[in-house]
């Protein structure tokens, strides 16, 4: 028997089960990605005050095998179980690549992003990674990482690749000067994308510092994770030890060479000295439209 959500009551009712309006909004958000939620995940991903998600006057919700979903979409339960098995194999590939890349001293963090971070990756998808580098080493580090992966035989997704399956897609590069997400790109979608990342390599507590600089996500997903920012005097120490290896001159040359190669292919990508985000399609806009329509 489905739950009937009545917007006037502001809650689901069935026996002793109560789901809040914020939990329903979370369910609506995740339904865009065919991702049913457990009761624990309904609590974890309950939305915050800034999340703009439109609720229809009446909304039916069903439950199967401990997963909650919108009425008539029972198939997402099986999709999630299948994608979880697929994701495990892809995560193992990501772990092997991250272990190799961790030998580069300027790499501070490597994390899984996107659908794979939620263990919701389809069979033919690539492997999205975020790489965070020491100050002023982004472009030098990127060149070294691509070379190292090529020598080791890891498949890396290139511009225009139609076959994406199991290829490493290093589409997000950030250095330590750009830990805080830009104000103009903060919304319920980017907040979720940041909150869901799974670090594979985390040197000098870089993951904790990154999350500490992005506490604004609590306005959208207040229970998604516990944000901590432990102040440790490791950042300057590590960066100083790298100055003799990665000089500003080498970094500038690396940036100019890579930019010259990619500039004709740039569409919506965001590239500067401290951030390189390779997302030709703005999925955030698509998601936000669906949430408010």
N, C-alpha and C positions, 0 to 999 in steps of 0.2 A: 504494500500500500504506500503510495507516494506521500511525501510531506507537502502540505499546502502552505505556502508563505503568503500571509496577508499583510500588506504594507501598512495597514492601520494598526495591526497588533505589534508589528516590529519584531516578530519572532516566529520560529517554527514550533509546532506543538504536535507531539505524538508520544503518548505515555509520559515518561519522565525526561524525554529528550528535548533540549532547548538549543536552538541555533540562533545566534544574533544576526542582526541586519548586516553587520560588518563581515560576518562569516559567509553570508550569502554573496556579498559583493566579491569576496575572495573566490568563491566557487565560480562565479560568473567570469572573473578574470582568468582563472586557470582553465576554464572550459574552452577558451580561445585556442589553447595549446593542447586540447584533448587530454587534459591531466586531471583525473578525479582525485579527490583528497580524502585522506583518513581523518578521523576525528581529531587526532593529534595535529595533523597538518592544518585543519580548519582553525585551530587555535594559534598555531605558529604563524600562519599567513593571514590572520585577521587584519583587515585594512585599517589604516589610520585616518585622521581627519582630512588630510589633503588629497586623498584618493577619490577622484571623480569617476564613479561607476554608476550608471543608470540602472535602476531596478524597475521592472514592469509591475503593474498593480497586483498581478498574481503570478507566482512563479513556483512551479512544481519541482521537487527534488526527490531523487530516489537513492537507495543504498543497496549495494551488493558486495559481498565479500569484504565488508568493512570499508568500502570506498563510496563516497558520495558524489553524485553527478546530476546534471539536469535531466528531467524526465525525457525519455525517448532516446537517450544517448548511452545506452547500456554498453555499446561497443567500445567505449573509451576505457572500460575496465580491462578488457582483454588487450587493448592496444598498450595500455600502461605496463601490464605484466610482460608483454612481448618486448617492448622497448627497453625495459629494465635489463633483460637478458642481453639484448644487443649492446646496450651501453657498457656493460661490464667488460666486454671485449675491447671496445674502443678506449675505455679508461686505462686498460692495461697498456695499450699502445702509447697513450699520452704519458703514462708513468715512465715507460722506457725512454721516451724522447726527453722528458724533463730531467731524468737522471743523467743523461748524457750532457745536456745543456748546462747543468748545474756546475760543471767544471769551469765555466766561464765566470771569472770572479766578479764581473760587473752585473751579472744577473742576480737580482735580489729576491724575486718571487716569480713563480710560474703557476698559473691557476687555470683550471678548466672553466669555461664559460658556456653560456647558451643552454640549449636543450640537454646537452650532455651533462652539465652540472646538476641537472634535475633528474638524471638517469632516464631521460625521455627522448633519446636520439633515435631517429628512424634508421633503417638498414643502410640506406644509400647516402647518409650524411657524412660530412667531414668532421674534424675534431678541432673545435674552437679553443684557442688558448690566449690568455692574457699574460704578457711578460712585462715585468717591472724592473727597471735597471737603475744603477747608481746615477747620480747627477751627471749630466752632460756626457753620457756614454750611450745614449739610445741608438744612434745610427751606426756607431762602431760595433756595438753589441749585436745589432740586427744582422750586420754583414757577417760577423763571425758565426752567429747561430745558424744562418742559412748555409754557410760553407760547411760547418760541422755536420749538419743534418744530411747534406748532400753526400759528403764523404762516407757517412755511416749508412747510407742507403734508405733513409726515411723518406717516404713520399710527402712532398709539400705542395699544397694547393697553390696554383699560379693564376694570374689574371686570365679569365676566359675559360678556365677548365670546366668542361661539362660533366666530367666524371669526378665526383667529389668523394666517393666512398673511402673512408678511413685515411684520408689525406690530412696532414696537419695544416690547419689554417691559423696562422699566427697573425690575427687581424687586429689585435690591440696591443700597442706598445706605449708604455708610460715610464717616465723617469721620476726620481724622487722629488723633483720640483713640481710635479703635477699630480700629487696624490689626491687633492680635493677635486671632485667632479665639477665642471663648469656650471655656473648658475643657470645659464640659459638652457641647459640640457637635463635639468632635474625634473623628473616626473614619476608617475607611478610605475612606468615601464622600466626606466633606467634604474630606479631604486631597487626593483626586483632583480634585475640583471646583476647588479652589484652584490646584493644580499645573498644571492644563490651561488656565487663563485666558490669553487673548491680548490684550495691551494695544494699543490703537489710539492713545490719547493718554497721554503719560507726562511730566508736568511735574515738574521738580526731583527726578528719579529716584524718584518716588513708588512705582512698581512694585517697584523694588529694595528700598525700605524696607518695603513691604508684605510681600514675600516674606521679608525678613530677620526680620520679627516673627513669622513662621509657620514657623520651621525644624522645628517638631514634625512637619510632614508627612513628613520624612525617616524617621520611625519606620514609616511605611506605604509610602512610595514613595521609597526612598533615592536612586534614580538618575534620578528624573523631571526634575530640573533642578538646576543649580548655584546655590545660594543665596548671594547676596552682599549685604553691607550696608555700603555706603560711607558713611562719616560726612561729611556735607557740611553746612555752616552755611547752608542755604537755607530750611529749614522755617520757622524763626522769622522770618526776613526777609520771606518771602512773606506769612505770616500777619499780620505787623504792618502791612503795606501795605494789607491788606484791612479793618482794623478800622474805618476811617472810613466804609467802604461798607456793610459788613454788621455792624451793631451787634447787641448781644445782644437789644435790645428788638425789633428787626425780626425776628430769628431766632425769638424766642419767639412773636410774633404769627403768623408764617408756620406754625410748628409747630401752634399751637392751631387755626388755621383749617383746615389740611389734616387734622388728626386728627378734628375735628368732622365733616368730610365723610365720612371713611372708617370711623369707629368702628363703625357698624352693620354694616359689611361684613367686619370683622376676624374671622378664624377662628383660624389657627395662625400668623399673621404676628407677627414680632418687631419691636417699635417702641419706641425711646427717643430721647434727645436726640442720640445719636451713631451710631445704627444703625437702618436701616429695611429689613427683609428681608420681601418680599412673596411668600411661598411658601405658599399655602393647602393644598397637598398636600405631605406630608413624604415625598418619594421616597427619602430616605436610609433611613428605616425599612423601606421595601419592599425596597430593595437589600440591606440588612444581613440581613434574614430569608432572602432567597434564597441568600446566601453561606454561611449557617450551617445551612441545613436539609438 
